Amino acid sequence: MAQSFLTTENRQYTRWIARWGSTAPSVDWDFWQYSSTGKVDGVQGTGAGYVDLDRFRGDLARLDAEYVI
């Protein structure tokens, strides 16, 4: 069912997909959260000190133009 809402025809919103511990989602996505238990030097994180790890599908110019304020 979720697959039908994630088609490219319904592409009016940014797609952020959380799919941990596996390969990239098979649906179209802009941001993919591939882990909720990442560690980054200098970042405390919450709870056990973990941070989300995400990937952006695009280049730096697109990220800057569409998402950076």
N, C-alpha and C positions, 0 to 999 in steps of 0.2 A: 504494500500500500504506500509506504513512504516513497518508494521509487517513482510512483506516478507524480508526486509533487516536486520531484527534483529533476524534471526534464528541462532541457535547454529552452523549450518554448515558454516556460514560466520564469524567465531569467531577470525579473525586475528587482530582486533583492540579492545582497551579498550572501554567499553560501559559506557557512562555517560548519564543518562536519567534525565531530569527535568520534574517532575510531582508533582505539588504543591497541597497541601490541599487534598490529597487522600491517598489511600492505595498504597503499593508498586506496581511498574509496573508489568504487567503480562508477559513482555518479559524478556529475560536474561539481566542482568545488572551487572556492577562492582561498579559503583557509582550512587547513586540516590539522586538528589537534591530535598528534600521534602518541602523546604520553601525558599523564597527569602526575608523574613521579620523576620529573627531571631535576637535575641539580645544575646550578649555574654559579660559578665563582663570584662572590660579592653580592649575591642575592639571597636573602634569608628565606623567602617563601613563607608558607603558612603551615600550621600544624606541625608535621614532621619535617618541615623545611623543604618540601617539594614545590616545584613550579610546573606549570603546563609547558609543554614543548609543542610548537606549532610550525607549520610550513605554509608559505604563501605561494600560490601558483601565479607567477608573474615576475616581472623584473622590477628593479628599484624605481624606475621612472613611473611605472603604473602604481606602485605602492604609494609613492609620494603624491602623485596627482589625485588619486582616488580616496586615500585613507589618512594621510598625514595632515594634521591641522596646523 
